[in-house]
Amino acid sequence: MLVIAHNDYTGAIPKDIAYSTQASVTADNTIILYSDNGHTVVDLVGMGSASKAEGSAAPTPDASMSVERKGGVDTNNNAADFTLLTTPTPHQSSTGSPESNNENQGSGNNAGTTPIPQGTALSGILITFSEVLPNPVGDDATGEWIELVNLGDQEVNLADWAVEDASGKHYTITQGNAIASTTIAPYGYFVLPRNATDISLNNTGTETLRLLHIDEQTIVSISYTGPVQEGSAWARNSDGSYEWTTTPTPSASNLITAPQSVDTKSQNHPVIRPDAPLDDGAQSYASSSPPKILINELLPNPIGDDTEEEWIELKNENDDEASLSGFVLSDASGASYTFTAQSDQIPPHGLLLVPRAQTKIVLNNDGDTIFLKYQGHTLTQIQYGKNQEGTSFARDDQGNYTWTTSPTPGKPNVISLPAEIEEESDEEEEPFNAQTAVASPQDNEEARDTNEQPKPIVSPKDVRKVEIKDIRSLPRNTKVATEGVVIVPSGVFGRTSMYLNGMQIYSVAVQFPDCATGDLVEVQGYVSMSGNETRITVPKTGWVKKIGKGEPPEPLLLTAATLSDEQEGSLVQVEGELIEKKSTTLWFDDDTGEVRITLKDTTGLHPEDFTAGEHYTVKGVLSETSAGYRVLPRGKDDVASQGAVQGASTQKEMSTSDVQYTRPLYYVVTALALIAIALGLGIKKWREHKGISTP
């Protein structure tokens, strides 16, 4: 056994090596054992809120306590391998075991999850603090909240669990008073607003929160130190550490966007090296300011071989050349790449392309989270969703990440939103009319030389808070914020869209939150167009949030003659006699004109469910394409048949195949007539040229 102790140590066991630092070597810190003169890590243990640990961090010992390895076992998980002892035993073999000393697990400054002992009633339950908002923008009394997360794969009933703050204020979780349910879903979130808990979170000094089980056992405790910037949340990162973020995300995955003027960690984490001088200047993970390097762009789904063409691009935001020594790239799976002193330098405000062949990090095509860290501290964390082939995830001028169809490896980013493809391949194309076709400014813009470099989207720095009804009057690419009631949840018409009453919400970049019809949702994004329909494109995770419950709207009763832009995106109801079917498109006659109904495969509605000549009532969303208005029913509950129309004409009862050939026959006859006229004019000109008189 080797004892390394402080110079002031006066215990009975003599020390073998002394050090002089005044910093605690255990409170929320990492101790690393090196060999080969510091080149090889033999072992390490992180405690409390330490950002570097094997697996999860071990608990932090309180005063006069020690942290001890359990029976010499090393599973590369500090939380599982170490326990706390009230009576330290230097120069003795480890006596800790998974079942021993549980009552001695002090909270200290623990900012991670205290391990729940195996073999107890709580074994396998993984509930911890996800995020807290101590100083919201606005009134603290109505805006503060505490969020829990379930890291396990089983639903947990939190009834009679409790949350307690540093002052001893105690709240027992019960249903009612802003708490609709006490259960937390697997991998789900549970928000406790201040108006339910009556816990006032400190904006200055140190605050500590504890989560208690029914039997008052402390499950987890976290601490943060103020002053807290307004609008910043104390959030759990994917590695289990906590950081300040300027993007609170209640009931959603945490998004770390670090405040510019605040150290994102509340504590420093000294690393003690036995082979290096130990004094008051011991190196701290947070003691040095790294150069400002960020993830600028990444290409997860290139055109071609992913293994050869994927890349991540870094940007140096400094005025000086930057070394990447000490920086680490990693993804959600834990795969990582560490830059060494021999790694490339990045010139001032320059870019560095890091290919997959170098990092061995696989960028998942269906979504991933990428981290850039410096000595354990997350500098950049970006999360993206499923994407189109050939699109990159890039940082715009406002610091937001969005998809672009113009990857620019090694060059400044160019933001051009992915093409919004119209799903009308099965619909009839309107005949071209040379006399009425007029090129619009938009058409001219889209008809420019395709080799011309697209211009970046310029959007105002401030989000415009607007009502849904006013969005159609705004220019495209205007950044807006609005809220509304869900009438079509994501997945009903496809993964990339949902509808609030009056507006389509679209994104290929993010996964929408789980919502039901009637939920109240807040949205931020850019005004865009699909065909002739205005919609909001959401480029960033966290910009769609469920904020409560609303009242599902009653459908607007419309006819073919009253369909207009004012009802676009709204829930409507039409009725009429089915007169024509073509693939998934139906036409109804309501005596004022024809109404087009389009059936989506995801709704369970099929053309064979409808019979020509019958009268139907259909509810759905009013959408608009280049071919005009259409109604999109959400499912079978939106369709009702009133039976066959009495006295329906033979024409209206004809088969689908008869109807399909009516319009093509008209075009054929018209074409033959034009050919005959042209032939007659040609013969006349020929006879005049030859001097042949016409009888």
C-alpha positions in Angstrom: 0.0 0.0 0.0 1.2 3.5 -0.8 -0.1 6.5 1.2 -0.1 9.9 -0.5 -1.1 12.6 2.0 -1.1 16.4 2.6 1.9 18.0 4.3 -0.4 18.8 7.3 -1.5 15.1 7.7 -0.8 13.8 11.2 -2.4 10.4 11.2 -1.0 7.3 12.7 -0.1 5.7 9.3 3.0 7.4 7.9 2.7 9.0 4.5 4.9 7.8 1.6 4.4 10.9 -0.6 3.3 14.4 0.4 1.6 17.2 -1.5 0.8 20.8 -0.5 -2.2 21.9 -2.5 -5.0 23.5 -0.5 -7.7 22.3 -3.0 -9.7 19.2 -2.0 -8.5 16.1 -3.9 -11.8 14.3 -3.6 -14.7 16.8 -3.6 -16.1 16.7 -7.1 -12.7 16.0 -8.6 -10.8 13.3 -10.6 -7.7 11.5 -9.4 -5.6 9.9 -12.2 -2.8 7.4 -11.8 -0.2 7.6 -14.6 2.8 5.5 -15.6 5.5 6.0 -18.2 6.2 9.5 -17.0 2.6 10.7 -17.5 2.0 9.1 -20.9 -0.2 6.2 -19.9 -3.3 6.3 -17.6 -3.3 3.3 -15.3 -6.5 4.1 -13.4 -8.7 7.0 -12.5 -11.6 7.7 -10.2 -14.0 10.6 -10.6 -16.2 11.7 -7.7 -19.4 13.8 -7.4 -19.8 16.2 -10.3 -16.4 15.4 -11.7 -16.5 15.7 -15.5 -14.1 12.8 -16.0 -14.8 9.4 -14.6 -14.9 5.7 -15.5 -18.6 5.2 -16.3 -20.5 7.1 -13.7 -18.8 9.1 -11.0 -18.4 7.7 -7.5 -20.1 9.6 -4.6 -18.2 12.5 -3.0 -17.1 11.8 0.6 -18.0 14.3 3.4 -15.5 15.5 6.0 -13.7 12.6 7.8 -15.1 10.1 5.3 -13.2 8.1 2.6 -14.1 6.6 -0.7 -12.9 3.0 -1.1 -12.9 0.4 -3.8 -15.2 -2.5 -3.1 -13.2 -5.6 -2.6 -10.6 -4.7 -5.2 -13.1 -5.1 -8.1 -12.6 -2.9 -11.2 -15.5 -2.9 -13.6 -14.5 0.5 -15.2 -17.5 2.1 -13.5 -16.6 4.3 -10.6 -20.1 4.4 -9.2 -20.3 0.6 -9.0 -16.7 0.1 -7.9 -16.4 2.6 -5.0 -18.3 3.1 -1.8 -18.1 5.5 1.2 -16.6 4.7 4.6 -17.2 6.7 7.8 -14.0 5.2 9.2 -11.0 5.5 6.7 -8.7 2.4 6.7 -5.3 3.4 5.1 -2.9 0.5 4.6 -5.7 -2.0 4.9 -7.4 -4.1 2.2 -10.7 -2.8 0.8 -13.6 -3.9 2.9 -16.4 -2.2 0.9 -19.2 -4.2 -0.7 -22.2 -3.3 -2.7 -24.4 -3.8 0.4 -22.2 -2.1 3.0 -22.2 1.4 4.3 -25.2 2.6 2.3 -26.3 4.7 5.2 -23.1 6.7 5.0 -23.6 8.0 1.5 -23.4 11.8 2.2 -24.6 14.1 -0.5 -21.6 16.4 -0.4 -21.6 18.4 -3.6 -22.7 15.5 -5.7 -24.0 16.6 -9.1 -24.6 13.1 -10.5 -26.9 10.2 -9.7 -26.2 8.5 -6.4 -26.1 4.8 -7.2 -29.0 2.8 -5.9 -27.8 -0.3 -4.1 -28.3 -3.5 -6.0 -30.6 -6.0 -4.4 -32.8 -3.3 -2.9 -36.4 -2.4 -3.8 -35.0 0.5 -5.8 -32.6 -1.6 -7.9 -32.9 -0.7 -11.6 -34.8 2.6 -10.9 -32.8 5.4 -12.5 -34.4 8.7 -11.7 -32.3 11.9 -11.5 -32.5 15.6 -11.9 -32.5 16.6 -15.6 -32.7 20.4 -15.5 -33.6 23.3 -13.2 -34.6 26.9 -14.0 -33.8 29.1 -11.0 -34.0 32.5 -12.7 -36.5 32.5 -15.6 -37.1 35.5 -17.9 -40.1 37.1 -16.2 -41.7 36.3 -12.8 -39.7 33.7 -10.8 -42.9 32.7 -8.9 -44.6 31.5 -12.0 -41.6 30.6 -14.2 -39.3 28.5 -12.1 -39.3 24.7 -12.4 -37.4 21.5 -11.6 -37.3 18.7 -14.1 -36.6 15.0 -13.4 -35.6 12.4 -16.0 -36.1 8.6 -16.0 -32.9 7.0 -17.4 -34.4 3.5 -17.1 -36.6 1.4 -19.3 -39.4 1.0 -16.8 -42.3 3.3 -15.9 -41.9 4.7 -12.4 -44.7 6.1 -10.1 -43.2 9.0 -8.2 -46.2 9.4 -5.9 -45.0 10.2 -2.3 -41.4 10.8 -3.5 -40.1 14.2 -2.4 -37.9 17.1 -3.4 -36.0 19.1 -0.8 -33.9 22.3 -1.1 -31.0 23.6 0.9 -33.3 25.5 3.3 -35.2 22.3 4.1 -38.3 23.2 2.1 -39.9 19.9 1.4 -42.4 18.9 -1.4 -44.0 15.5 -1.6 -45.1 14.6 -5.2 -48.9 14.2 -5.4 -51.4 14.4 -8.2 -53.2 17.7 -8.5 -52.1 21.4 -8.3 -50.4 21.5 -11.7 -49.3 17.8 -11.5 -51.5 15.9 -13.9 -49.9 12.5 -13.2 -47.3 11.1 -10.9 -45.9 8.5 -13.3 -42.8 9.1 -15.4 -42.4 7.1 -18.6 -39.3 5.2 -19.6 -36.7 7.7 -20.7 -39.3 10.4 -20.1 -39.3 13.8 -18.3 -41.3 15.0 -15.3 -41.6 18.8 -14.7 -42.3 20.2 -11.2 -43.3 23.9 -11.5 -42.8 26.2 -8.5 -46.5 26.8 -8.2 -46.8 23.1 -7.3 -43.7 22.6 -5.1 -43.6 26.1 -3.5 -39.8 25.7 -3.6 -38.0 28.9 -4.4 -34.7 28.2 -6.2 -31.8 30.5 -5.2 -30.4 32.9 -7.8 -27.3 33.7 -5.7 -25.1 31.6 -3.4 -25.2 27.9 -3.4 -28.4 25.8 -3.8 -28.7 22.1 -3.3 -31.6 19.9 -4.3 -32.3 16.4 -3.1 -34.6 13.8 -4.5 -36.0 11.5 -1.8 -37.7 8.1 -2.1 -40.9 7.3 -0.2 -38.7 6.0 2.7 -36.8 9.4 2.8 -33.7 7.7 1.3 -31.8 10.3 -0.8 -31.7 9.1 -4.4 -29.7 11.9 -5.8 -28.6 15.5 -5.0 -27.3 18.3 -7.1 -25.8 21.7 -6.3 -25.2 24.8 -8.3 -23.6 28.2 -7.4 -24.9 31.6 -8.4 -25.2 34.3 -9.5 -27.6 32.7 -12.1 -28.0 34.6 -15.4 -31.6 35.3 -16.3 -33.0 32.6 -18.6 -30.2 30.1 -17.9 -30.9 26.5 -16.7 -28.7 24.1 -14.8 -28.9 21.1 -17.1 -27.6 17.5 -17.2 -25.3 16.7 -20.0 -25.1 13.3 -21.8 -22.0 12.4 -19.7 -23.9 12.9 -16.4 -22.3 16.3 -15.6 -24.2 19.5 -15.2 -23.7 22.8 -17.1 -25.4 26.2 -17.5 -27.3 26.5 -20.7 -29.1 29.5 -22.2 -31.7 27.1 -23.8 -34.0 25.6 -21.2 -35.9 22.6 -22.6 -38.7 21.5 -20.2 -40.1 18.1 -21.0 -37.5 17.6 -23.8 -33.9 16.5 -24.4 -31.4 19.0 -22.9 -29.7 21.4 -25.3 -26.4 22.8 -24.0 -25.7 26.3 -25.2 -23.2 27.8 -22.8 -23.5 31.4 -21.6 -20.7 33.5 -23.1 -19.5 35.1 -19.9 -19.9 32.3 -17.4 -17.8 29.2 -16.7 -20.2 26.4 -17.5 -19.1 24.3 -14.5 -19.6 25.4 -10.9 -16.6 23.6 -9.6 -13.0 23.0 -10.7 -11.7 19.5 -10.9 -8.0 19.2 -10.0 -6.1 16.2 -11.4 -3.4 14.9 -9.1 -0.4 13.3 -10.8 1.9 11.3 -8.4 4.8 11.8 -10.8 4.4 15.6 -11.0 5.1 18.3 -8.4 2.1 18.8 -6.1 1.6 22.3 -4.9 -1.0 25.1 -4.7 -0.7 25.5 -8.5 -2.0 22.0 -9.3 -3.6 21.8 -12.7 -7.4 22.1 -12.9 -9.6 21.0 -15.7 -11.3 24.4 -15.7 -8.4 26.5 -14.7 -7.2 27.3 -18.3 -9.2 29.0 -20.9 -9.2 26.9 -24.1 -9.2 28.5 -27.5 -12.7 29.1 -28.8 -13.2 26.1 -31.2 -16.6 25.0 -32.3 -18.3 22.5 -34.6 -19.1 24.4 -37.7 -20.6 21.8 -40.0 -21.0 18.1 -40.4 -22.1 15.7 -43.2 -23.8 12.5 -41.9 -25.4 11.3 -45.1 -23.2 12.1 -48.1 -24.0 11.2 -51.7 -21.8 8.1 -52.1 -20.0 5.9 -49.5 -20.6 7.1 -46.0 -17.4 5.5 -44.7 -15.3 7.6 -47.2 -17.3 10.8 -47.5 -18.6 11.7 -43.9 -16.8 14.5 -42.1 -16.9 17.0 -39.3 -15.7 20.6 -39.7 -14.3 22.7 -36.8 -13.9 26.4 -36.8 -11.4 28.6 -34.9 -13.2 31.7 -33.6 -9.9 33.3 -32.3 -7.6 35.9 -33.7 -4.6 33.6 -33.2 -3.7 30.2 -34.5 -5.1 27.4 -32.3 -3.8 24.0 -31.3 -6.2 21.2 -30.8 -4.1 19.4 -28.2 -6.5 18.3 -25.5 -9.7 18.5 -27.5 -12.0 15.5 -27.9 -14.7 14.8 -30.4 -17.3 12.2 -29.4 -20.9 11.0 -30.2 -23.8 9.7 -28.2 -22.6 6.1 -28.4 -19.3 7.1 -26.6 -17.1 6.8 -29.6 -14.4 9.4 -29.4 -11.3 10.9 -31.0 -8.6 12.7 -29.1 -6.5 15.3 -30.8 -2.8 15.2 -29.9 0.0 17.8 -29.9 0.8 16.6 -33.4 -2.7 17.3 -34.6 -3.3 20.0 -37.2 -3.3 23.6 -36.1 -6.2 25.8 -37.2 -5.4 29.3 -38.5 -7.1 32.4 -37.1 -10.9 32.2 -38.0 -10.0 29.2 -40.1 -11.6 25.8 -40.7 -10.4 22.2 -40.2 -12.0 19.3 -41.9 -11.9 16.0 -39.9 -12.9 13.0 -42.0 -14.5 9.9 -40.6 -11.4 7.9 -41.7 -9.5 9.9 -39.1 -11.9 10.0 -36.2 -13.6 6.6 -36.7 -16.8 8.3 -35.5 -19.9 7.2 -37.4 -22.4 9.9 -37.9 -25.8 8.2 -37.8 -28.2 9.0 -40.6 -31.2 8.8 -38.4 -29.9 11.3 -35.8 -27.1 11.6 -33.3 -25.5 14.0 -30.8 -21.9 15.2 -31.4 -19.7 16.8 -28.6 -16.6 18.8 -28.7 -14.9 18.8 -25.3 -11.7 20.3 -23.9 -10.4 18.5 -20.8 -13.8 17.1 -20.0 -15.7 20.4 -20.5 -18.3 20.4 -23.3 -17.6 23.4 -25.6 -20.1 22.5 -28.3 -22.9 20.0 -28.3 -25.2 19.6 -31.4 -28.0 17.2 -31.9 -29.5 16.5 -35.3 -32.3 14.2 -36.6 -32.9 12.1 -39.7 -31.7 13.9 -42.8 -31.8 13.8 -46.6 -28.9 12.5 -48.5 -26.4 15.1 -49.4 -27.5 17.7 -46.8 -25.1 18.9 -44.1 -25.9 20.3 -40.6 -24.3 23.7 -40.5 -24.1 26.8 -38.2 -25.7 30.0 -39.5 -24.7 33.6 -38.8 -26.9 33.7 -35.7 -25.2 30.6 -34.2 -28.1 28.2 -34.9 -27.7 24.9 -36.6 -29.8 24.0 -39.6 -29.8 21.6 -42.6 -28.5 23.0 -45.9 -28.4 21.5 -49.3 -25.0 23.2 -50.0 -22.3 21.4 -48.0 -19.1 23.6 -48.0 -16.2 21.7 -46.6 -13.3 24.0 -45.9 -15.3 27.1 -46.9 -17.8 29.5 -45.2 -21.2 27.9 -44.7 -24.0 28.6 -47.2 -27.5 28.0 -45.8 -30.0 26.8 -48.4 -33.0 25.0 -46.9 -33.6 21.4 -48.2 -36.0 21.2 -51.1 -39.6 20.7 -49.8 -40.8 18.0 -52.1 -44.5 18.1 -53.0 -46.1 14.7 -52.7 -48.4 14.9 -55.7 -46.9 12.2 -58.0 -50.3 10.5 -58.1 -52.3 13.6 -58.9 -53.4 14.9 -62.3 -51.2 17.6 -63.8 -53.1 20.6 -65.0 -52.7 21.3 -68.8 -50.3 24.1 -69.7 -52.0 27.3 -71.0 -49.6 29.5 -72.9 -52.0 32.4 -72.7 -52.5 32.4 -69.0 -49.0 31.3 -67.8 -47.2 34.2 -66.4 -43.7 33.9 -64.8 -43.7 35.1 -61.2 -40.6 36.6 -59.4 -40.3 33.3 -57.6 -40.3 31.4 -60.8 -37.6 33.6 -62.2 -35.5 33.1 -59.1 -35.9 29.4 -59.3 -35.1 29.4 -63.1 -31.7 31.0 -62.6 -28.5 29.2 -63.6 -28.3 26.1 -61.3 -24.5 26.6 -61.1 -25.0 29.9 -59.3 -23.9 29.7 -55.7 -27.1 30.0 -53.5 -27.1 33.0 -51.2 -27.3 32.5 -47.4 -30.7 32.9 -45.8 -30.8 36.2 -44.0 -33.2 36.3 -41.1 -33.7 38.9 -38.4 -31.9 38.4 -35.1 -35.1 38.8 -33.1 -37.9 36.3 -33.3 -41.2 37.9 -34.3 -44.0 36.7 -32.0 -47.0 36.5 -34.2 -50.4 34.9 -34.4 -50.9 32.0 -36.8 -53.3 34.0 -38.9 -50.7 36.7 -39.6 -47.9 34.5 -40.7 -49.0 34.2 -44.4 -48.5 37.9 -44.9 -44.8 37.6 -43.9 -41.9 37.1 -46.3 -40.3 33.7 -46.6 -37.4 33.0 -44.2 -38.8 35.4 -41.6 -38.0 33.9 -38.2 -41.2 33.6 -36.2 -42.6 32.3 -32.9 -46.2 31.3 -32.4 -48.5 28.9 -30.6 -51.6 26.9 -31.4 -53.6 23.8 -30.8 -52.6 20.5 -32.5 -55.1 19.2 -35.0 -52.7 16.7 -36.7 -49.9 15.1 -34.5 -46.6 14.1 -36.1 -46.8 10.7 -37.8 -50.4 11.0 -39.0 -49.4 12.5 -42.4 -45.7 11.5 -42.0 -42.8 12.0 -39.7 -41.8 15.3 -41.0 -45.0 17.3 -40.5 -47.7 18.2 -38.0 -50.5 20.7 -38.1 -51.6 23.4 -35.6 -55.0 24.7 -36.4 -54.2 27.1 -39.2 -50.6 26.2 -40.0 -48.4 23.3 -41.1 -45.2 22.7 -39.1 -42.5 21.0 -41.1 -39.0 19.7 -40.3 -36.5 17.1 -41.6 -34.0 18.2 -38.9 -35.7 17.4 -35.7 -38.1 14.8 -34.1 -41.3 16.5 -33.0 -42.4 15.9 -29.4 -45.2 13.4 -28.7 -48.4 15.3 -29.0 -52.1 14.5 -29.1 -54.9 16.4 -30.8 -55.8 19.3 -28.5 -52.4 19.8 -27.1 -51.1 23.4 -26.9 -47.8 23.8 -28.7 -45.2 26.6 -29.0 -43.2 26.8 -32.2 -40.2 28.7 -33.5 -39.0 28.5 -37.1 -38.8 30.1 -40.5 -41.7 31.0 -42.8 -41.5 28.8 -45.9 -43.6 27.5 -48.7 -44.6 24.1 -50.1 -46.5 24.4 -53.4 -48.8 27.3 -52.6 -49.1 26.4 -48.9 -47.4 28.5 -46.2 -45.7 26.6 -43.4 -43.2 27.0 -40.7 -39.9 25.1 -41.1 -38.2 24.1 -37.9 -34.4 23.7 -38.2 -33.4 23.2 -34.6 -34.1 20.8 -31.7 -36.1 22.4 -28.9 -38.0 24.8 -31.1 -41.2 22.8 -30.8 -42.5 22.5 -27.3 -45.7 21.2 -25.7 -46.8 23.8 -23.2 -50.2 22.6 -22.1 -53.7 21.4 -23.1 -56.1 23.3 -25.3 -59.6 22.7 -26.7 -59.7 20.7 -30.0 -61.4 23.1 -32.5 -64.7 22.3 -34.3 -64.3 22.0 -38.1 -65.2 24.9 -40.4 -68.1 24.0 -42.7 -67.0 24.8 -46.2 -68.0 24.3 -49.8 -66.0 24.2 -53.0 -67.0 27.8 -53.6 -65.8 29.0 -50.1 -62.4 27.4 -49.9 -59.8 30.1 -49.5 -56.3 31.0 -48.1 -57.9 32.1 -44.9 -58.8 28.6 -44.0 -55.5 27.0 -45.2 -54.1 24.7 -42.6 -57.4 24.6 -40.6 -59.7 21.8 -39.7 -62.6 21.9 -42.1 -65.6 19.8 -43.1 -67.0 19.3 -46.6 -69.6 17.0 -48.1 -70.7 15.9 -51.6 -71.2 13.1 -54.0 -68.2 11.1 -55.1 -67.9 11.5 -58.8 -64.4 10.5 -59.6 -61.5 8.4 -58.2 -57.9 8.4 -59.4 -55.3 6.6 -57.3 -55.4 8.3 -53.9 -57.3 11.4 -55.1 -61.1 11.7 -55.0 -63.4 14.4 -56.4 -66.7 15.3 -54.7 -69.5 17.4 -56.2 -71.3 19.6 -53.6 -73.4 21.6 -56.2 -71.1 24.6 -55.9 -68.2 22.9 -57.5 -65.7 20.0 -57.1 -63.8 19.4 -53.9 -60.5 17.4 -54.1 -59.8 14.9 -51.3 -56.3 13.3 -51.0 -55.8 10.1 -49.0 -52.4 9.7 -47.2 -51.1 6.1 -46.8 -50.4 6.7 -43.1 -54.1 7.4 -42.3 -55.4 3.9 -43.1 -57.7 5.3 -45.8 -57.8 3.7 -49.2 -59.6 4.5 -52.5 -61.4 1.1 -52.5 -63.2 2.2 -49.3 -65.1 4.8 -51.3 -68.0 4.1 -53.8 -68.8 6.4 -56.7 -72.3 7.8 -56.5 -72.4 7.8 -52.7 -72.7 11.0 -50.6 -69.9 11.5 -48.0 -69.1 13.9 -45.2 -65.3 14.4 -44.8 -63.4 16.3 -42.1 -59.7 17.1 -42.6 -57.0 19.7 -43.0 -57.3 22.2 -45.8 -54.1 22.1 -47.8 -53.0 23.9 -50.9 -50.7 22.6 -53.7 -49.8 23.9 -57.2 -53.0 22.2 -58.4 -55.3 24.0 -56.0 -57.0 23.3 -52.6 -57.3 19.8 -51.2 -58.7 18.3 -48.0 -56.6 15.8 -46.1 -58.6 13.5 -43.8 -56.7 12.2 -40.7 -58.3 8.8 -40.5 -61.4 6.7 -40.8 -63.1 8.7 -38.1 -63.0 11.8 -40.4 -65.2 10.1 -43.1 -68.9 9.3 -43.0 -71.1 7.9 -45.8 -74.8 8.9 -46.2 -75.3 6.3 -48.8 -76.1 6.4 -52.5 -77.5 9.6 -54.0 -81.1 9.2 -55.1 -81.5 9.7 -58.9 -77.8 9.9 -59.5 -77.1 10.1 -63.2 -75.6 7.3 -65.3 -72.7 9.6 -66.0 -72.0 9.9 -62.3 -72.3 6.2 -61.7 -69.8 5.2 -64.4 -66.8 3.3 -63.4 -63.5 4.8 -62.4 -61.8 3.6 -65.6 -64.5 5.3 -67.7 -63.9 8.6 -65.9 -60.2 8.3 -66.2 -60.3 8.1 -70.0 -62.8 11.0 -70.5 -60.2 13.8 -70.2 -57.4 12.1 -72.3 -60.0 11.5 -75.1 -60.8 15.3 -75.1 -57.1 16.1 -75.4 -56.6 13.6 -78.3 -59.6 15.0 -80.3 -58.3 18.5 -79.7 -54.8 17.6 -80.9 -56.2 15.9 -84.0 -58.2 19.0 -84.8 -55.2 21.3 -84.4 -53.1 19.0 -86.7 -55.9 19.1 -89.4 -56.0 22.9 -89.2 -52.2 23.2 -89.5 -52.2 20.7 -92.4 -54.9 22.8 -94.2 -52.9 26.0 -93.8 -49.8 24.3 -95.1 -51.5 23.0 -98.2 -52.9 26.5 -98.9 -49.5 28.2 -98.6 -48.0 25.5 -100.9 -50.6 26.0 -103.6 -50.1 29.8 -103.5 -46.4 29.3 -103.9 -46.9 27.1 -106.9 -49.4 29.5 -108.4 -52.2 27.0 -108.2 -55.5 28.6 -107.8 -57.9 27.3 -105.2 -61.2 26.2 -106.7 
